[in-house]
Amino acid sequence: MATDYDASRKTEDEQKEESMEARRLTSGEQDKTSGKVDEDETELAESYELPGADLSHEILSIEVTPKQTDEFTCTACFLVQHESRRSSPAADLCGDCA
């Protein structure tokens, strides 16, 4: 067997860790911290508000303006667009949806 004398040598502790890791992978054991990501996702999901939640105590922090006379609502994407974005004078489609 050929030996690379320029390669860095591993200490006994590193070799033991590698052999233990190899045994763990072959035996099917999972890392104890592997489920930690799922726990964090669960905690994060509990903070989400679902559709239909009571938002009566929330205050709107932006100003909503009604549709202007030079705007139209696209019938495909339902976005309010400026008249210059209309695909044709007779259609209520924006240039992206046409």
N, CA, C and O atoms as a GROMACS GRO file, in nm:
protein
  392
    1MET      N    1   0.085  -0.117   0.000
    1MET     CA    2   0.000   0.000   0.000
    1MET      C    3   0.089   0.124   0.000
    1MET      O    4   0.186   0.130   0.076
    2ALA      N    5   0.058   0.221  -0.084
    2ALA     CA    6   0.138   0.343  -0.096
    2ALA      C    7   0.106   0.437   0.019
    2ALA      O    8  -0.009   0.446   0.062
    3THR      N    9   0.205   0.508   0.068
    3THR     CA   10   0.187   0.600   0.179
    3THR      C   11   0.224   0.740   0.134
    3THR      O   12   0.330   0.762   0.075
    4ASP      N   13   0.136   0.835   0.162
    4ASP     CA   14   0.161   0.975   0.130
    4ASP      C   15   0.225   1.039   0.252
    4ASP      O   16   0.157   1.065   0.352
    5TYR      N   17   0.353   1.065   0.244
    5TYR     CA   18   0.424   1.120   0.359
    5TYR      C   19   0.401   1.270   0.375
    5TYR      O   20   0.432   1.325   0.481
    6ASP      N   21   0.347   1.336   0.274
    6ASP     CA   22   0.321   1.479   0.283
    6ASP      C   23   0.185   1.510   0.345
    6ASP      O   24   0.160   1.624   0.385
    7ALA      N   25   0.098   1.412   0.354
    7ALA     CA   26  -0.036   1.434   0.409
    7ALA      C   27  -0.027   1.456   0.560
    7ALA      O   28   0.060   1.400   0.627
    8SER      N   29  -0.117   1.540   0.611
    8SER     CA   30  -0.117   1.566   0.756
    8SER      C   31  -0.162   1.441   0.829
    8SER      O   32  -0.250   1.368   0.783
    9ARG      N   33  -0.102   1.418   0.945
    9ARG     CA   34  -0.135   1.299   1.023
    9ARG      C   35  -0.242   1.333   1.124
    9ARG      O   36  -0.249   1.444   1.177
   10LYS      N   37  -0.326   1.234   1.151
   10LYS     CA   38  -0.435   1.252   1.246
   10LYS      C   39  -0.392   1.197   1.381
   10LYS      O   40  -0.318   1.099   1.391
   11THR      N   41  -0.442   1.262   1.485
   11THR     CA   42  -0.412   1.214   1.619
   11THR      C   43  -0.499   1.094   1.650
   11THR      O   44  -0.592   1.064   1.575
   12GLU      N   45  -0.471   1.026   1.760
   12GLU     CA   46  -0.549   0.909   1.798
   12GLU      C   47  -0.694   0.947   1.827
   12GLU      O   48  -0.786   0.872   1.795
   13ASP      N   49  -0.713   1.065   1.889
   13ASP     CA   50  -0.849   1.110   1.919
   13ASP      C   51  -0.930   1.130   1.792
   13ASP      O   52  -1.047   1.092   1.786
   14GLU      N   53  -0.869   1.191   1.689
   14GLU     CA   54  -0.940   1.213   1.562
   14GLU      C   55  -0.974   1.080   1.496
   14GLU      O   56  -1.082   1.065   1.439
   15GLN      N   57  -0.881   0.984   1.503
   15GLN     CA   58  -0.907   0.853   1.444
   15GLN      C   59  -1.021   0.782   1.517
   15GLN      O   60  -1.104   0.718   1.453
   16LYS      N   61  -1.025   0.794   1.651
   16LYS     CA   62  -1.133   0.733   1.728
   16LYS      C   63  -1.267   0.796   1.693
   16LYS      O   64  -1.368   0.726   1.679
   17GLU      N   65  -1.269   0.930   1.678
   17GLU     CA   66  -1.394   0.999   1.642
   17GLU      C   67  -1.443   0.954   1.507
   17GLU      O   68  -1.562   0.931   1.488
   18GLU      N   69  -1.350   0.940   1.411
   18GLU     CA   70  -1.390   0.895   1.277
   18GLU      C   71  -1.447   0.754   1.281
   18GLU      O   72  -1.547   0.725   1.215
   19SER      N   73  -1.383   0.666   1.357
   19SER     CA   74  -1.432   0.529   1.362
   19SER      C   75  -1.568   0.522   1.433
   19SER      O   76  -1.655   0.444   1.394
   20MET      N   77  -1.586   0.605   1.537
   20MET     CA   78  -1.716   0.609   1.605
   20MET      C   79  -1.824   0.664   1.512
   20MET      O   80  -1.936   0.613   1.510
   21GLU      N   81  -1.790   0.766   1.435
   21GLU     CA   82  -1.886   0.823   1.339
   21GLU      C   83  -1.922   0.720   1.233
   21GLU      O   84  -2.039   0.708   1.195
   22ALA      N   85  -1.824   0.646   1.185
   22ALA     CA   86  -1.850   0.543   1.084
   22ALA      C   87  -1.940   0.434   1.141
   22ALA      O   88  -2.031   0.388   1.072
   23ARG      N   89  -1.917   0.394   1.266
   23ARG     CA   90  -2.003   0.293   1.328
   23ARG      C   91  -2.145   0.344   1.345
   23ARG      O   92  -2.241   0.271   1.323
   24ARG      N   93  -2.157   0.472   1.383
   24ARG     CA   94  -2.290   0.530   1.403
   24ARG      C   95  -2.366   0.534   1.272
   24ARG      O   96  -2.486   0.506   1.269
   25LEU      N   97  -2.298   0.569   1.163
   25LEU     CA   98  -2.365   0.575   1.033
   25LEU      C   99  -2.406   0.437   0.985
   25LEU      O  100  -2.514   0.421   0.928
   26THR      N  101  -2.321   0.338   1.006
   26THR     CA  102  -2.355   0.204   0.960
   26THR      C  103  -2.460   0.137   1.047
   26THR      O  104  -2.535   0.053   0.998
   27SER      N  105  -2.466   0.172   1.175
   27SER     CA  106  -2.564   0.109   1.263
   27SER      C  107  -2.702   0.172   1.252
   27SER      O  108  -2.799   0.117   1.302
   28GLY      N  109  -2.711   0.289   1.186
   28GLY     CA  110  -2.841   0.353   1.167
   28GLY      C  111  -2.877   0.450   1.277
   28GLY      O  112  -2.988   0.503   1.276
   29GLU      N  113  -2.787   0.475   1.372
   29GLU     CA  114  -2.815   0.573   1.476
   29GLU      C  115  -2.820   0.712   1.414
   29GLU      O  116  -2.749   0.743   1.319
   30GLN      N  117  -2.904   0.794   1.471
   30GLN     CA  118  -2.911   0.932   1.425
   30GLN      C  119  -2.844   1.023   1.526
   30GLN      O  120  -2.836   0.993   1.645
   31ASP      N  121  -2.796   1.132   1.475
   31ASP     CA  122  -2.733   1.231   1.562
   31ASP      C  123  -2.839   1.288   1.655
   31ASP      O  124  -2.953   1.311   1.612
   32LYS      N  125  -2.804   1.310   1.780
   32LYS     CA  126  -2.901   1.357   1.878
   32LYS      C  127  -2.950   1.497   1.848
   32LYS      O  128  -3.058   1.536   1.893
   33THR      N  129  -2.874   1.574   1.774
   33THR     CA  130  -2.915   1.711   1.743
   33THR      C  131  -2.992   1.720   1.611
   33THR      O  132  -3.034   1.829   1.572
   34SER      N  133  -3.011   1.608   1.541
   34SER     CA  134  -3.077   1.614   1.411
   34SER      C  135  -3.224   1.655   1.423
   34SER      O  136  -3.276   1.717   1.330
   35GLY      N  137  -3.291   1.623   1.531
   35GLY     CA  138  -3.431   1.661   1.548
   35GLY      C  139  -3.448   1.802   1.598
   35GLY      O  140  -3.561   1.851   1.606
   36LYS      N  141  -3.342   1.869   1.630
   36LYS     CA  142  -3.348   2.004   1.686
   36LYS      C  143  -3.407   2.102   1.586
   36LYS      O  144  -3.478   2.196   1.624
   37VAL      N  145  -3.378   2.083   1.456
   37VAL     CA  146  -3.431   2.172   1.353
   37VAL      C  147  -3.583   2.163   1.351
   37VAL      O  148  -3.651   2.265   1.341
   38ASP      N  149  -3.637   2.042   1.362
   38ASP     CA  150  -3.781   2.023   1.361
   38ASP      C  151  -3.845   2.092   1.481
   38ASP      O  152  -3.954   2.148   1.469
   39GLU      N  153  -3.780   2.087   1.596
   39GLU     CA  154  -3.835   2.152   1.715
   39GLU      C  155  -3.844   2.303   1.694
   39GLU      O  156  -3.944   2.365   1.730
   40ASP      N  157  -3.741   2.361   1.635
   40ASP     CA  158  -3.742   2.505   1.610
   40ASP      C  159  -3.852   2.542   1.511
   40ASP      O  160  -3.918   2.644   1.528
   41GLU      N  161  -3.873   2.459   1.409
   41GLU     CA  162  -3.979   2.486   1.312
   41GLU      C  163  -4.116   2.479   1.379
   41GLU      O  164  -4.205   2.556   1.346
   42THR      N  165  -4.132   2.387   1.471
   42THR     CA  166  -4.258   2.374   1.541
   42THR      C  167  -4.286   2.498   1.624
   42THR      O  168  -4.397   2.551   1.624
   43GLU      N  169  -4.185   2.544   1.696
   43GLU     CA  170  -4.202   2.665   1.777
   43GLU      C  171  -4.232   2.785   1.689
   43GLU      O  172  -4.313   2.870   1.725
   44LEU      N  173  -4.167   2.792   1.574
   44LEU     CA  174  -4.189   2.902   1.482
   44LEU      C  175  -4.331   2.897   1.425
   44LEU      O  176  -4.396   3.000   1.409
   45ALA      N  177  -4.380   2.776   1.393
   45ALA     CA  178  -4.513   2.761   1.335
   45ALA      C  179  -4.622   2.802   1.433
   45ALA      O  180  -4.729   2.846   1.392
   46GLU      N  181  -4.596   2.788   1.564
   46GLU     CA  182  -4.696   2.827   1.662
   46GLU      C  183  -4.717   2.978   1.666
   46GLU      O  184  -4.822   3.024   1.711
   47SER      N  185  -4.620   3.054   1.619
   47SER     CA  186  -4.634   3.200   1.622
   47SER      C  187  -4.708   3.252   1.498
   47SER      O  188  -4.743   3.370   1.495
   48TYR      N  189  -4.732   3.168   1.397
   48TYR     CA  190  -4.804   3.212   1.277
   48TYR      C  191  -4.952   3.230   1.308
   48TYR      O  192  -5.011   3.154   1.385
   49GLU      N  193  -5.010   3.333   1.247
   49GLU     CA  194  -5.155   3.351   1.259
   49GLU      C  195  -5.221   3.293   1.135
   49GLU      O  196  -5.183   3.326   1.023
   50LEU      N  197  -5.318   3.208   1.155
   50LEU     CA  198  -5.385   3.142   1.045
   50LEU      C  199  -5.490   3.234   0.983
   50LEU      O  200  -5.539   3.326   1.049
   51PRO      N  201  -5.525   3.210   0.855
   51PRO     CA  202  -5.631   3.289   0.792
   51PRO      C  203  -5.761   3.273   0.871
   51PRO      O  204  -5.793   3.164   0.919
   52GLY      N  205  -5.834   3.380   0.883
   52GLY     CA  206  -5.958   3.378   0.957
   52GLY      C  207  -5.939   3.411   1.104
   52GLY      O  208  -6.034   3.406   1.181
   53ALA      N  209  -5.817   3.444   1.143
   53ALA     CA  210  -5.791   3.478   1.282
   53ALA      C  211  -5.851   3.615   1.314
   53ALA      O  212  -5.869   3.697   1.224
   54ASP      N  213  -5.882   3.638   1.440
   54ASP     CA  214  -5.939   3.765   1.482
   54ASP      C  215  -5.832   3.873   1.481
   54ASP      O  216  -5.740   3.871   1.563
   55LEU      N  217  -5.843   3.967   1.387
   55LEU     CA  218  -5.747   4.075   1.375
   55LEU      C  219  -5.810   4.210   1.409
   55LEU      O  220  -5.760   4.314   1.366
   56SER      N  221  -5.920   4.208   1.485
   56SER     CA  222  -5.990   4.332   1.515
   56SER      C  223  -5.907   4.426   1.602
   56SER      O  224  -5.930   4.547   1.601
   57HIS      N  225  -5.811   4.373   1.675
   57HIS     CA  226  -5.728   4.457   1.760
   57HIS      C  227  -5.609   4.517   1.684
   57HIS      O  228  -5.537   4.600   1.740
   58GLU      N  229  -5.587   4.476   1.557
   58GLU     CA  230  -5.475   4.527   1.478
   58GLU      C  231  -5.508   4.663   1.420
   58GLU      O  232  -5.623   4.692   1.386
   59ILE      N  233  -5.406   4.746   1.407
   59ILE     CA  234  -5.420   4.879   1.349
   59ILE      C  235  -5.346   4.882   1.216
   59ILE      O  236  -5.230   4.839   1.209
   60LEU      N  237  -5.412   4.932   1.111
   60LEU     CA  238  -5.352   4.940   0.980
   60LEU      C  239  -5.248   5.050   0.980
   60LEU      O  240  -5.278   5.165   1.013
   61SER      N  241  -5.126   5.017   0.943
   61SER     CA  242  -5.018   5.115   0.953
   61SER      C  243  -4.983   5.180   0.820
   61SER      O  244  -4.890   5.260   0.814
   62ILE      N  245  -5.054   5.147   0.712
   62ILE     CA  246  -5.030   5.211   0.584
   62ILE      C  247  -5.158   5.277   0.535
   62ILE      O  248  -5.268   5.240   0.576
   63GLU      N  249  -5.143   5.373   0.448
   63GLU     CA  250  -5.261   5.442   0.394
   63GLU      C  251  -5.304   5.372   0.266
   63GLU      O  252  -5.223   5.353   0.175
   64VAL      N  253  -5.429   5.334   0.259
   64VAL     CA  254  -5.483   5.267   0.142
   64VAL      C  255  -5.564   5.369   0.063
   64VAL      O  256  -5.656   5.432   0.116
   65THR      N  257  -5.528   5.386  -0.064
   65THR     CA  258  -5.601   5.480  -0.149
   65THR      C  259  -5.690   5.404  -0.244
   65THR      O  260  -5.652   5.297  -0.291
   66PRO      N  261  -5.808   5.455  -0.273
   66PRO     CA  262  -5.897   5.385  -0.366
   66PRO      C  263  -5.843   5.391  -0.509
   66PRO      O  264  -5.754   5.470  -0.540
   67LYS      N  265  -5.898   5.306  -0.594
   67LYS     CA  266  -5.855   5.301  -0.734
   67LYS      C  267  -5.882   5.436  -0.800
   67LYS      O  268  -5.991   5.492  -0.788
   68GLN      N  269  -5.783   5.487  -0.871
   68GLN     CA  270  -5.793   5.617  -0.936
   68GLN      C  271  -5.861   5.604  -1.072
   68GLN      O  272  -5.880   5.494  -1.122
   69THR      N  273  -5.897   5.717  -1.130
   69THR     CA  274  -5.967   5.715  -1.259
   69THR      C  275  -5.877   5.668  -1.373
   69THR      O  276  -5.927   5.620  -1.474
   70ASP      N  277  -5.746   5.682  -1.359
   70ASP     CA  278  -5.654   5.639  -1.464
   70ASP      C  279  -5.596   5.500  -1.437
   70ASP      O  280  -5.489   5.466  -1.488
   71GLU      N  281  -5.665   5.420  -1.358
   71GLU     CA  282  -5.621   5.285  -1.326
   71GLU      C  283  -5.730   5.184  -1.359
   71GLU      O  284  -5.848   5.220  -1.368
   72PHE      N  285  -5.692   5.059  -1.378
   72PHE     CA  286  -5.787   4.951  -1.403
   72PHE      C  287  -5.739   4.827  -1.327
   72PHE      O  288  -5.623   4.818  -1.289
   73THR      N  289  -5.830   4.733  -1.306
   73THR     CA  290  -5.796   4.607  -1.240
   73THR      C  291  -5.784   4.499  -1.346
   73THR      O  292  -5.879   4.474  -1.420
   74CYS      N  293  -5.669   4.436  -1.353
   74CYS     CA  294  -5.646   4.328  -1.450
   74CYS      C  295  -5.735   4.210  -1.413
   74CYS      O  296  -5.742   4.171  -1.297
   75THR      N  297  -5.803   4.152  -1.513
   75THR     CA  298  -5.894   4.040  -1.487
   75THR      C  299  -5.821   3.908  -1.472
   75THR      O  300  -5.882   3.809  -1.432
   76ALA      N  301  -5.690   3.904  -1.501
   76ALA     CA  302  -5.614   3.780  -1.486
   76ALA      C  303  -5.538   3.776  -1.353
   76ALA      O  304  -5.548   3.678  -1.279
   77CYS      N  305  -5.463   3.882  -1.322
   77CYS     CA  306  -5.382   3.881  -1.199
   77CYS      C  307  -5.447   3.961  -1.086
   77CYS      O  308  -5.398   3.957  -0.973
   78PHE      N  309  -5.556   4.034  -1.115
   78PHE     CA  310  -5.632   4.110  -1.017
   78PHE      C  311  -5.551   4.221  -0.949
   78PHE      O  312  -5.582   4.262  -0.837
   79LEU      N  313  -5.448   4.270  -1.017
   79LEU     CA  314  -5.370   4.382  -0.966
   79LEU      C  315  -5.423   4.511  -1.027
   79LEU      O  316  -5.464   4.514  -1.143
   80VAL      N  317  -5.421   4.616  -0.949
   80VAL     CA  318  -5.459   4.747  -1.000
   80VAL      C  319  -5.340   4.803  -1.076
   80VAL      O  320  -5.231   4.817  -1.021
   81GLN      N  321  -5.362   4.834  -1.204
   81GLN     CA  322  -5.256   4.879  -1.292
   81GLN      C  323  -5.290   5.017  -1.348
   81GLN      O  324  -5.407   5.057  -1.351
   82HIS      N  325  -5.187   5.089  -1.390
   82HIS     CA  326  -5.208   5.218  -1.457
   82HIS      C  327  -5.255   5.191  -1.599
   82HIS      O  328  -5.224   5.087  -1.657
   83GLU      N  329  -5.330   5.285  -1.656
   83GLU     CA  330  -5.384   5.269  -1.792
   83GLU      C  331  -5.275   5.242  -1.894
   83GLU      O  332  -5.299   5.173  -1.993
   84SER      N  333  -5.155   5.293  -1.873
   84SER     CA  334  -5.046   5.272  -1.969
   84SER      C  335  -5.003   5.125  -1.971
   84SER      O  336  -4.934   5.084  -2.065
   85ARG      N  337  -5.040   5.045  -1.873
   85ARG     CA  338  -5.005   4.903  -1.867
   85ARG      C  339  -5.111   4.816  -1.934
   85ARG      O  340  -5.094   4.694  -1.941
   86ARG      N  341  -5.220   4.874  -1.982
   86ARG     CA  342  -5.329   4.798  -2.046
   86ARG      C  343  -5.279   4.740  -2.178
   86ARG      O  344  -5.215   4.811  -2.256
   87SER      N  345  -5.307   4.612  -2.204
   87SER     CA  346  -5.258   4.547  -2.326
   87SER      C  347  -5.328   4.598  -2.451
   87SER      O  348  -5.264   4.615  -2.555
   88SER      N  349  -5.458   4.625  -2.444
   88SER     CA  350  -5.532   4.684  -2.556
   88SER      C  351  -5.645   4.768  -2.497
   88SER      O  352  -5.688   4.744  -2.384
   89PRO      N  353  -5.693   4.867  -2.572
   89PRO     CA  354  -5.796   4.956  -2.516
   89PRO      C  355  -5.925   4.885  -2.477
   89PRO      O  356  -5.996   4.933  -2.388
   90ALA      N  357  -5.956   4.774  -2.540
   90ALA     CA  358  -6.083   4.707  -2.512
   90ALA      C  359  -6.070   4.600  -2.403
   90ALA      O  360  -6.172   4.555  -2.350
   91ALA      N  361  -5.950   4.559  -2.368
   91ALA     CA  362  -5.932   4.448  -2.274
   91ALA      C  363  -5.886   4.498  -2.138
   91ALA      O  364  -5.812   4.596  -2.127
   92ASP      N  365  -5.933   4.430  -2.035
   92ASP     CA  366  -5.888   4.462  -1.899
   92ASP      C  367  -5.775   4.367  -1.859
   92ASP      O  368  -5.781   4.303  -1.754
   93LEU      N  369  -5.674   4.358  -1.944
   93LEU     CA  370  -5.557   4.276  -1.916
   93LEU      C  371  -5.433   4.365  -1.919
   93LEU      O  372  -5.420   4.451  -2.006
   94CYS      N  373  -5.343   4.341  -1.823
   94CYS     CA  374  -5.218   4.416  -1.823
   94CYS      C  375  -5.123   4.355  -1.925
   94CYS      O  376  -5.148   4.246  -1.977
   95GLY      N  377  -5.016   4.424  -1.954
   95GLY     CA  378  -4.919   4.376  -2.053
   95GLY      C  379  -4.854   4.246  -2.014
   95GLY      O  380  -4.819   4.167  -2.101
   96ASP      N  381  -4.836   4.220  -1.886
   96ASP     CA  382  -4.774   4.095  -1.841
   96ASP      C  383  -4.865   3.974  -1.863
   96ASP      O  384  -4.817   3.866  -1.898
   97CYS      N  385  -4.995   3.992  -1.843
   97CYS     CA  386  -5.089   3.880  -1.854
   97CYS      C  387  -5.135   3.856  -1.996
   97CYS      O  388  -5.186   3.748  -2.027
   98ALA      N  389  -5.120   3.953  -2.083
   98ALA     CA  390  -5.168   3.940  -2.222
   98ALA      C  391  -5.083   3.845  -2.303
   98ALA      O  392  -5.111   3.823  -2.421
   0.00000   0.00000   0.00000
